[in-house]
Amino acid sequence: GSSGTVAVINRSGNLRIKVNNYYTLGGSASSRHEQGQMHIPLLLHPDPKSVFVLGMGTGITGGAALDHPVERVVVCELIPEVISASQEYFGAYTNRLFDDERIEIVAEDGRNYLQSTSEKFDVIVADLFFPWRRGAGFLWTREHFQGVRSRLNEDGLFAQWLPLYQLSK
């Protein structure tokens, strides 16, 4: 597609998504970790009803929200072909993400979506973005974090996952 080449790679039964021949978006072998990226913030919030997910990738993280009594989950993915790949290849891992009426999947830049909507959320989860990656720097700015804060309900919670294994002190 116009955003790049999206491929799903199967290595020894582990499905992974690559964009432009670079592994970026998770895989089936790490599905428990990807689910945890959603479970932890939802368990920390006292009564999460609305969730926003910035970055869909495999869809495993967003789908994990359906294990909780949430009413609405908006999942944004920048690359439309990633959405198609997730639906076609990761359905067994996404917990009915593409079939549940509580889910809205949006093919759009999640940061811009948050800036342009008036909707507020109880929990916002930003997937694992590497700050040195081309285009990801905007997700690590004061303006972005202030924008996220403005989209949270009172007592809202924001989870930004960090690549700690690749960061120095």
C-alpha positions as CSV (number, residue, x, y, z in Angstrom):
1,G,0.0,0.0,0.0
2,S,1.0,3.7,-0.1
3,S,2.2,3.5,3.6
4,G,4.7,0.6,2.9
5,T,4.9,-3.1,2.4
6,V,3.2,-5.2,5.1
7,A,4.1,-8.8,5.4
8,V,3.2,-11.6,7.9
9,I,6.0,-13.9,8.5
10,N,5.6,-17.5,9.9
11,R,8.7,-18.8,11.5
12,S,8.3,-22.1,13.4
13,G,4.6,-21.3,14.0
14,N,5.3,-17.8,15.3
15,L,3.5,-15.2,13.2
16,R,5.0,-11.7,13.1
17,I,4.1,-8.5,11.2
18,K,6.8,-6.7,9.3
19,V,6.5,-3.3,7.6
20,N,9.0,-2.5,4.9
21,N,10.9,-5.8,5.8
22,Y,11.5,-4.6,9.3
23,Y,10.0,-6.5,12.3
24,T,8.0,-3.9,14.2
25,L,4.6,-4.9,15.2
26,G,4.7,-7.9,17.5
27,G,3.9,-11.5,17.0
28,S,1.9,-14.5,18.2
29,A,4.7,-16.0,20.3
30,S,4.6,-12.8,22.5
31,S,0.8,-12.7,22.7
32,R,0.7,-13.0,26.5
33,H,3.0,-10.0,26.8
34,E,1.0,-8.1,24.3
35,Q,-2.2,-8.9,26.2
36,G,-0.6,-7.7,29.5
37,Q,0.0,-4.3,27.9
38,M,-3.8,-4.0,28.1
39,H,-4.6,-6.0,31.2
40,I,-2.3,-4.0,33.5
41,P,-3.8,-0.5,32.9
42,L,-7.4,-1.9,32.8
43,L,-6.9,-3.6,36.2
44,L,-5.3,-0.5,37.7
45,H,-8.3,1.7,36.7
46,P,-11.3,1.4,39.2
47,D,-14.0,1.2,36.5
48,P,-12.8,1.4,32.9
49,K,-15.6,1.8,30.4
50,S,-13.9,3.5,27.5
51,V,-10.5,2.6,26.0
52,F,-8.4,4.1,23.3
53,V,-5.5,2.1,21.8
54,L,-2.8,4.1,19.9
55,G,-1.3,1.5,17.5
56,M,-3.0,-1.8,16.6
57,G,-0.2,-3.9,15.2
58,T,-1.3,-7.5,15.5
59,G,-4.5,-6.5,17.4
60,I,-3.6,-8.7,20.3
61,T,-3.3,-5.8,22.8
62,G,-6.5,-4.2,21.7
63,G,-8.4,-7.5,21.8
64,A,-7.4,-8.1,25.4
65,A,-9.6,-5.2,26.4
66,L,-12.6,-7.4,25.6
67,D,-11.7,-9.6,28.6
68,H,-12.9,-6.6,30.8
69,P,-16.3,-5.1,31.2
70,V,-15.6,-2.2,28.9
71,E,-18.3,-0.5,26.8
72,R,-16.2,1.1,24.0
73,V,-12.7,0.5,22.6
74,V,-11.3,2.6,19.8
75,V,-8.2,1.2,18.1
76,C,-6.2,3.4,15.8
77,E,-3.7,2.0,13.3
78,L,-1.7,4.3,11.0
79,I,-1.2,1.7,8.2
80,P,-4.5,0.3,6.8
81,E,-2.7,-2.8,5.4
82,V,-1.7,-3.7,9.0
83,I,-5.4,-3.8,9.9
84,S,-6.0,-6.2,7.0
85,A,-3.1,-8.4,8.0
86,S,-4.2,-8.5,11.6
87,Q,-7.7,-9.5,10.6
88,E,-6.6,-12.2,8.2
89,Y,-3.7,-13.8,10.1
90,F,-4.1,-13.0,13.8
91,G,-7.8,-13.7,14.4
92,A,-7.0,-16.6,16.7
93,Y,-5.0,-14.2,18.9
94,T,-7.2,-11.1,18.9
95,N,-10.0,-12.2,21.1
96,R,-12.8,-11.4,18.6
97,L,-11.4,-7.9,18.0
98,F,-13.0,-7.7,14.5
99,D,-16.4,-9.1,15.6
100,D,-17.2,-7.4,18.8
101,E,-19.7,-4.5,18.6
102,R,-17.8,-2.6,21.4
103,I,-14.8,-2.1,19.1
104,E,-14.2,0.6,16.6
105,I,-11.1,0.2,14.4
106,V,-9.9,3.4,12.8
107,A,-7.3,3.6,10.0
108,E,-5.7,6.9,11.0
109,D,-2.8,8.4,12.9
110,G,-3.7,7.8,16.5
111,R,-2.0,11.0,17.7
112,N,-4.0,13.1,15.2
113,Y,-7.2,11.2,16.1
114,L,-6.8,12.1,19.8
115,Q,-6.1,15.8,18.9
116,S,-9.2,16.1,16.7
117,T,-11.8,14.2,18.8
118,S,-13.8,15.6,21.7
119,E,-14.3,12.1,23.1
120,K,-12.7,11.3,26.4
121,F,-11.5,7.9,27.6
122,D,-11.0,6.2,30.9
123,V,-7.8,4.4,29.7
124,I,-5.5,5.2,26.8
125,V,-2.8,2.7,25.9
126,A,0.0,3.6,23.6
127,D,1.8,0.6,22.3
128,L,5.5,0.1,22.3
129,F,7.0,2.9,20.1
130,F,10.7,3.3,19.8
131,P,11.6,7.0,20.1
132,W,14.5,6.8,17.6
133,R,12.2,5.3,14.8
134,R,11.4,7.6,11.9
135,G,8.0,9.2,12.6
136,A,7.7,8.0,16.2
137,G,9.4,11.1,17.7
138,F,6.1,13.0,17.9
139,L,4.8,10.3,20.3
140,W,7.5,11.3,22.8
141,T,6.8,15.1,22.9
142,R,5.4,17.2,25.7
143,E,2.7,18.3,23.4
144,H,1.6,14.7,22.7
145,F,1.5,13.9,26.4
146,Q,-0.5,17.0,27.1
147,G,-2.9,16.1,24.3
148,V,-3.3,12.6,25.7
149,R,-4.1,14.1,29.2
150,S,-6.8,16.3,27.7
151,R,-8.5,13.2,26.3
152,L,-8.7,11.4,29.6
153,N,-11.7,11.4,31.8
154,E,-11.3,12.4,35.4
155,D,-9.4,9.5,37.1
156,G,-8.3,8.4,33.6
157,L,-5.1,6.4,33.1
158,F,-2.5,6.6,30.4
159,A,-0.1,3.7,29.8
160,Q,2.9,4.3,27.5
161,W,5.0,1.2,27.1
162,L,8.7,1.8,27.1
163,P,11.4,-0.3,25.4
164,L,13.4,-0.5,28.7
165,Y,15.6,-3.3,27.4
166,Q,16.9,-0.8,24.8
167,L,17.1,2.4,26.9
168,S,20.0,3.6,29.0
169,K,19.5,5.4,32.3
